[in-house]
C-alpha cells in the first residue's frame, strides 16, 4: 500500500471523507504512514479513546481515494466556554455574567486535533503534493462541518496548528471562512552535545540556581518505568494535586479523562516513560515522557505539596530529562504549554501554535472574529503578557 501513488492531485479524482466513532475504524499502518514517527500517534490516541465513555461522537476522520487512505486526523467534541483563555479578575467577571445568564458563554464545538496533544495532527499520504493535500483538507473540513450541522453544533475549529503546518493550511482555511487566533505556544529546548555545554548557555544566576536546587534535591530517588500498574492511583492523585495548585485554569482543555495515565502506560509501551520521584521511599512526584525519534515530549508533571517544591522537584526532573535526552541522542526537549517563566530561564524557546475557528451563524461568527484578538490564549497568559510589556514598555 505504501508504494501506491494516490491520484489525489488530479482534480477529477474523487476524494471521500469518513468520520469514525472509534480509532479501530482506521488501520494503524494507514495512520502511521500519514503521520510517521509521532509519539502522539495511533497508539496514543487509541489509549486516550479507551478512557472515554462510549459515545456516538466521532474521534477521528480519514480521507480516501480509490480505496487508499490519504489523510487522517483526530477529532474532539466539547462544550467550550468562550472565556477559557481568560484568567484572574477577567475570568471572575465573565463567570459572574454567566451566572446571571446561564449558558451565554458556552458553545458546542467540534474540532480537528485534540486537547490531549501538543499539536494538531493532520496527516497526509507522503506521496501527495501541496495541491493534493489542499483537496484532502477541504474534503475533511467539509465532512466536519456537515456533521456539526447535523448535530446542531455551531463552532468548528482546527486546534493548535504548528508552524510547519500553518503555512500550508492557513490560506485554505482563511478561504473557507476560518479566523486565526493565537493559542499557547509550546516550549522547546534545543540541546548541545553535553550537560556542561547546556549549563554554560544559561545565565550565571540561573546556573547557580540549578546547581543549588540539584543539591537540595539530592535526597530524592528516581526510577524510570513504562508499566505504572503498581502506582496508577498515586499518579492520578499527584496530577490532581498539581492542577489544584496551578495559578491557571483552562477548564475542559486541560482536563484528563479518568484512567489516562494507566491507559498511556499500557498502550504505548517503551514510548511512554514515567520518572517516579520518591522521598524517603514515598512517591512525591512523577513525570510522563513521550519518546519519538527526534525529541522527548515532557508531557505531564505531578507532585505532592508541599513536598515537591520543598525538594526542588521541578529542577530535578528538568535535569533528569536533559540527561535522558543527551544519553539517547535526542536533541530536543519539548516541555509544552504554560509555566513559561522557568522554562525560558532554563533556555527554552517558544514555538507558536494557531487555532482556526468558524461559526456557522454569520452573526455569531462576526462577533467571535471581533473578539478573537482579546481572547487569544497567549495574550491572556500572565507570563507572556508581562514579557510583551517588558519588550514594549510604551504599550503597557
ABEGO torsion letter per residue (X at the ends): XAABBBAAABAABBBBBBBBABAAABBAAAAAAABBGBABBAAAAAAAAAABBBBABBABBBBBBGGBBABBBBBBBBBBBAAAABBEAAAAAAAAAAAABBGAABBBBBBBEBAABABBBBBBBAABBAAAAAAAAAAAAAAAAAAAAAAGBABBBBBGBBAAAAAAAAAAAAAAGBBBBBBBBBBBBBBBABAAAAAAABBAAAAAAAAAAAAAAAABBBBBBABAAAAAAAAAAAAAAAAAABABBAEAAABBBBGAAAAAAAAAEAABBBBBBBBGGBBABBBBBBBBAABBBBABBBBBOAAAAAAGAAAAAAAAAAAAAAAAGBABBBAEBEGAAAAAAAGBBBBBBBBBBBBABAAAAAAAAAAAAAABAAAABAAAAAAAAAABAAAX
